[in-house]
Amino acid sequence: MERLLNKKEVAQAFGVSVKAVDKWVCSRQIPFIRVSGKCVRFRPGVIQDYLTKRTVKAEVRNSFKTKQSPQQ
């Protein structure tokens, strides 16, 4: 059985406060396991997948436009 993460560990993974993780849990924006009452835990693999899916990939744009020579 894998070790589950607590709110503090998830907050560190996201680089946010524990309060932010609490808000995400309350609004069900992040996948979690309710152990009891207010106690929640997170599966590391699910959190990693969540982070991967929320990663915005940079677009590669060509800033150089090729200059066409005038046709004669």
DSSP file (Angstrom, degrees, kcal/mol; ACC not computed):
  #  RESIDUE AA STRUCTURE BP1 BP2  ACC     N-H-->O    O-->H-N    N-H-->O    O-->H-N    TCO  KAPPA ALPHA  PHI   PSI    X-CA   Y-CA   Z-CA
    1    1 A M              0   0    0      0, 0.0     2,-0.1     0, 0.0     3,-0.0   0.000 360.0 360.0 360.0 134.9    0.0    0.0    0.0
    2    2 A E        -     0   0    0      1,-0.1     2,-0.4     0, 0.0     0, 0.0  -0.435 360.0-106.6 -77.1 150.7    1.3    3.4   -0.9
    3    3 A R        -     0   0    0     -2,-0.1     2,-0.2     1,-0.0    -1,-0.1  -0.619  36.0-133.7 -75.5 129.4    1.9    6.1    1.7
    4    4 A L        -     0   0    0     -2,-0.4     2,-0.2    39,-0.1    39,-0.2  -0.566  15.2-123.6 -85.7 149.7   -0.7    8.8    1.4
    5    5 A L  B     -A   42   0A   0     37,-3.4    37,-2.1    -2,-0.2     2,-0.2  -0.628  17.6-139.8 -90.4 149.0    0.2   12.5    1.5
    6    6 A N     >  -     0   0    0     -2,-0.2     4,-2.0    35,-0.2     5,-0.2  -0.466  35.1 -93.5 -96.9 177.8   -1.2   15.0    4.0
    7    7 A K  H  > S+     0   0    0     33,-0.3     4,-2.7     1,-0.2     5,-0.2   0.871 123.5  54.4 -60.8 -39.2   -2.3   18.6    3.3
    8    8 A K  H  > S+     0   0    0      1,-0.2     4,-2.1     2,-0.2    -1,-0.2   0.912 108.9  47.8 -63.6 -42.2    1.1   20.1    4.2
    9    9 A E  H  > S+     0   0    0      2,-0.2     4,-1.9     1,-0.2    -1,-0.2   0.884 113.0  48.0 -66.9 -38.5    2.9   17.8    1.8
   10   10 A V  H  X S+     0   0    0     -4,-2.0     4,-2.1     2,-0.2     5,-0.2   0.903 109.4  53.8 -67.9 -40.4    0.5   18.6   -1.1
   11   11 A A  H  X>S+     0   0    0     -4,-2.7     5,-2.5     1,-0.2     4,-1.5   0.903 109.1  48.8 -59.7 -41.2    0.8   22.3   -0.3
   12   12 A Q  H  <5S+     0   0    0     -4,-2.1    -1,-0.2     2,-0.2    -2,-0.2   0.888 108.5  53.4 -65.9 -38.8    4.6   21.9   -0.6
   13   13 A A  H  <5S+     0   0    0     -4,-1.9    -2,-0.2     1,-0.2    -1,-0.2   0.880 117.1  37.6 -63.1 -38.1    4.2   20.1   -3.9
   14   14 A F  H  <5S-     0   0    0     -4,-2.1    -1,-0.2     2,-0.1    -2,-0.2   0.628 108.6-123.5 -87.6 -15.2    2.1   22.9   -5.3
   15   15 A G  T  <5S+     0   0    0     -4,-1.5     2,-0.2     1,-0.3    -3,-0.2   0.865  73.5 112.1  73.2  36.1    4.1   25.7   -3.7
   16   16 A V  S   <S-     0   0    0     -5,-2.5    -1,-0.3    -6,-0.2     2,-0.1  -0.719  71.2 -84.5-129.0 179.3    1.0   27.0   -1.9
   17   17 A S     >  -     0   0    0     -2,-0.2     4,-1.5     1,-0.1     3,-0.2  -0.425  33.2-116.3 -83.5 162.3   -0.3   27.3    1.6
   18   18 A V  H  > S+     0   0    0      1,-0.2     4,-2.5     2,-0.2     5,-0.1   0.849 117.4  61.2 -63.6 -33.8   -2.2   24.6    3.5
   19   19 A K  H  > S+     0   0    0      1,-0.2     4,-2.1     2,-0.2    -1,-0.2   0.879 101.2  52.3 -61.0 -37.9   -5.1   27.0    3.6
   20   20 A A  H  > S+     0   0    0      2,-0.2     4,-2.2     1,-0.2    -1,-0.2   0.910 108.6  49.9 -64.2 -41.9   -5.2   27.0   -0.3
   21   21 A V  H  X S+     0   0    0     -4,-1.5     4,-2.4     1,-0.2    -2,-0.2   0.906 108.3  54.1 -63.2 -41.0   -5.3   23.2   -0.2
   22   22 A D  H  X S+     0   0    0     -4,-2.5     4,-2.6     1,-0.2    -2,-0.2   0.913 108.5  49.0 -56.9 -43.9   -8.2   23.4    2.3
   23   23 A K  H  X S+     0   0    0     -4,-2.1     4,-2.1     1,-0.2    -1,-0.2   0.902 110.2  50.6 -63.8 -41.6  -10.1   25.6   -0.1
   24   24 A W  H  <>S+     0   0    0     -4,-2.2     5,-3.0     2,-0.2     6,-0.8   0.892 111.7  48.0 -63.6 -39.9   -9.4   23.2   -3.0
   25   25 A V  H ><5S+     0   0    0     -4,-2.4     3,-1.2     3,-0.2    -2,-0.2   0.942 111.2  50.0 -65.3 -47.4  -10.7   20.3   -1.0
   26   26 A C  H 3<5S+     0   0    0     -4,-2.6    -2,-0.2     1,-0.3    -1,-0.2   0.864 117.1  40.4 -60.0 -37.4  -13.8   22.2    0.1
   27   27 A S  T 3<5S-     0   0    0     -4,-2.1    -1,-0.3    -5,-0.2    -2,-0.2   0.379 110.8-124.0 -93.0   4.1  -14.6   23.2   -3.5
   28   28 A R  T < 5 +     0   0    0     -3,-1.2    -3,-0.2    -4,-0.3    -4,-0.1   0.856  67.9 135.8  56.3  40.5  -13.6   19.7   -4.7
   29   29 A Q      < +     0   0    0     -5,-3.0    -4,-0.2    -6,-0.2    -1,-0.1   0.617  64.4  46.4 -87.9 -14.7  -11.0   21.1   -7.2
   30   30 A I  S    S-     0   0    0     -6,-0.8     2,-0.2    -9,-0.1    -1,-0.1  -0.977  92.2-107.9-130.6 140.5   -8.4   18.5   -6.2
   31   31 A P        +     0   0    0      0, 0.0     2,-0.3     0, 0.0    12,-0.1  -0.472  50.7 159.2 -69.7 135.4   -8.8   14.7   -5.8
   32   32 A F        -     0   0    0     -2,-0.2     2,-0.5    10,-0.1    10,-0.2  -0.947  39.0-124.2-149.5 167.8   -8.6   13.6   -2.2
   33   33 A I  E     -B   41   0B   0      8,-3.1     8,-2.5    -2,-0.3     2,-0.8  -0.982  21.1-141.2-117.3 125.5   -9.6   10.7    0.1
   34   34 A R  E     +B   40   0B   0     -2,-0.5     6,-0.2     6,-0.2     3,-0.1  -0.791  21.3 177.8 -88.7 112.1  -11.7   11.6    3.2
   35   35 A V  E     -     0   0B   0      4,-2.2     2,-0.3    -2,-0.8    -1,-0.2   0.917  66.4 -33.3 -79.2 -47.4  -10.3    9.4    6.0
   36   36 A S  E >  S-B   39   0B   0      3,-1.5     3,-3.4     1,-0.0    -1,-0.3  -0.913 100.6 -35.4-169.8 148.0  -12.7   10.8    8.6
   37   37 A G  T 3  S-     0   0    0      1,-0.3    -1,-0.0    -2,-0.3    -2,-0.0  -0.015 130.7 -10.3  38.8-110.3  -14.4   14.1    9.4
   38   38 A K  T 3  S+     0   0    0     -4,-0.1     2,-0.6    -3,-0.1    -1,-0.3   0.440 109.8 109.3 -95.7  -2.3  -12.0   16.8    8.5
   39   39 A C  E <   +B   36   0B   0     -3,-3.4    -4,-2.2    -5,-0.0    -3,-1.5  -0.661  43.7 170.6 -82.9 117.5   -9.1   14.4    7.9
   40   40 A V  E     -B   34   0B   0     -2,-0.6   -33,-0.3    -6,-0.2     2,-0.3  -0.914  12.3-170.0-125.1 153.9   -8.2   14.0    4.3
   41   41 A R  E     -B   33   0B   0     -8,-2.5    -8,-3.1    -2,-0.3     2,-0.4  -0.901  11.5-139.7-137.3 166.4   -5.3   12.4    2.5
   42   42 A F  B     -A    5   0A   0    -37,-2.1   -37,-3.4    -2,-0.3   -10,-0.1  -0.979  15.3-125.1-133.6 139.2   -4.0   12.4   -1.1
   43   43 A R     >  -     0   0    0     -2,-0.4     4,-2.3   -39,-0.2     5,-0.2  -0.728  20.3-140.0 -81.7 127.7   -2.6    9.6   -3.3
   44   44 A P  H  > S+     0   0    0      0, 0.0     4,-2.5     0, 0.0     5,-0.2   0.894 100.9  50.4 -55.0 -44.2    0.8   10.7   -4.7
   45   45 A G  H  > S+     0   0    0      1,-0.2     4,-2.3     2,-0.2     5,-0.1   0.879 110.8  48.6 -63.9 -38.5    0.2    9.2   -8.1
   46   46 A V  H  > S+     0   0    0      2,-0.2     4,-2.4     1,-0.2    -1,-0.2   0.894 111.9  49.0 -68.5 -40.3   -3.2   11.0   -8.4
   47   47 A I  H  X S+     0   0    0     -4,-2.3     4,-2.6     2,-0.2    -2,-0.2   0.910 110.8  50.7 -65.4 -41.8   -1.6   14.3   -7.3
   48   48 A Q  H  X S+     0   0    0     -4,-2.5     4,-2.3    -5,-0.2    -2,-0.2   0.920 111.5  47.7 -62.1 -43.6    1.2   13.9   -9.9
   49   49 A D  H  X S+     0   0    0     -4,-2.3     4,-2.6     2,-0.2    -1,-0.2   0.903 110.8  52.3 -61.6 -41.3   -1.3   13.2  -12.6
   50   50 A Y  H  X S+     0   0    0     -4,-2.4     4,-1.6     1,-0.2    -2,-0.2   0.917 110.6  47.2 -61.6 -44.6   -3.4   16.2  -11.5
   51   51 A L  H  < S+     0   0    0     -4,-2.6     4,-0.5     1,-0.2    -1,-0.2   0.907 112.2  50.5 -63.3 -41.8   -0.3   18.4  -11.7
   52   52 A T  H >< S+     0   0    0     -4,-2.3     3,-1.0     1,-0.2    -2,-0.2   0.916 110.1  49.0 -63.3 -44.3    0.7   17.0  -15.1
   53   53 A K  H 3< S+     0   0    0     -4,-2.6    -1,-0.2     1,-0.2    -2,-0.2   0.803 111.2  50.6 -66.3 -28.9   -2.8   17.6  -16.5
   54   54 A R  T 3< S+     0   0    0     -4,-1.6     2,-0.4    -5,-0.2    -1,-0.2   0.467  83.3 113.3 -89.5  -1.2   -2.8   21.2  -15.2
   55   55 A T    <   -     0   0    0     -3,-1.0     2,-0.6    -4,-0.5    -3,-0.0  -0.573  61.0-144.4 -73.8 126.8    0.5   22.0  -16.8
   56   56 A V        -     0   0    0     -2,-0.4     2,-0.3     0, 0.0    -2,-0.1  -0.825  14.0-139.4 -94.1 122.2    0.2   24.6  -19.5
   57   57 A K        -     0   0    0     -2,-0.6     2,-0.1     1,-0.1     0, 0.0  -0.629  18.7-116.3 -85.0 138.2    2.6   23.9  -22.3
   58   58 A A        -     0   0    0     -2,-0.3     2,-0.4     1,-0.1    -1,-0.1  -0.436  25.6-124.7 -71.0 143.0    4.4   26.9  -23.9
   59   59 A E        -     0   0    0     -2,-0.1     2,-0.7     1,-0.0    -1,-0.1  -0.731  15.8-135.4 -88.1 137.7    3.7   27.6  -27.5
   60   60 A V        -     0   0    0     -2,-0.4     2,-0.4     2,-0.0    -1,-0.0  -0.836  28.5-177.2 -94.2 118.4    6.6   27.7  -29.8
   61   61 A R        -     0   0    0     -2,-0.7     2,-0.9     0, 0.0     3,-0.1  -0.938  28.5-127.1-119.5 140.5    6.3   30.7  -32.1
   62   62 A N        -     0   0    0     -2,-0.4    -2,-0.0     1,-0.2     0, 0.0  -0.748  22.3-174.9 -84.9 110.4    8.6   31.7  -34.8
   63   63 A S        +     0   0    0     -2,-0.9     2,-0.6     2,-0.0    -1,-0.2   0.606  64.5  79.2 -83.3 -10.1    9.4   35.3  -34.1
   64   64 A F        -     0   0    0     -3,-0.1     2,-0.5     2,-0.0    -2,-0.0  -0.869  68.9-155.9-100.7 122.8   11.3   35.6  -37.4
   65   65 A K        -     0   0    0     -2,-0.6     2,-0.4     1,-0.0    -2,-0.0  -0.809  21.5-120.7 -95.8 134.2    9.3   36.1  -40.5
   66   66 A T        -     0   0    0     -2,-0.5     2,-0.6     1,-0.1    -1,-0.0  -0.570  23.3-133.7 -76.3 132.8   10.9   35.0  -43.7
   67   67 A K        -     0   0    0     -2,-0.4     2,-0.4     1,-0.0    -1,-0.1  -0.752  15.8-142.4 -89.3 121.6   11.2   37.9  -46.1
   68   68 A Q        -     0   0    0     -2,-0.6     3,-0.1     1,-0.0    -1,-0.0  -0.651  16.7-123.0 -85.2 138.0   10.1   36.9  -49.5
   69   69 A S        -     0   0    0     -2,-0.4     2,-0.1     1,-0.1    -1,-0.0  -0.556  35.1 -99.9 -77.4 143.6   12.1   38.4  -52.4
   70   70 A P        -     0   0    0      0, 0.0     2,-0.3     0, 0.0    -1,-0.1  -0.365  37.4-118.9 -65.0 140.4   10.1   40.4  -54.9
   71   71 A Q              0   0    0      1,-0.1    -3,-0.0    -2,-0.1     0, 0.0  -0.610 360.0 360.0 -80.5 135.3    9.3   38.5  -58.0
   72   72 A Q              0   0    0     -2,-0.3    -1,-0.1     0, 0.0     0, 0.0   0.404 360.0 360.0-112.1 360.0   10.6   39.9  -61.2
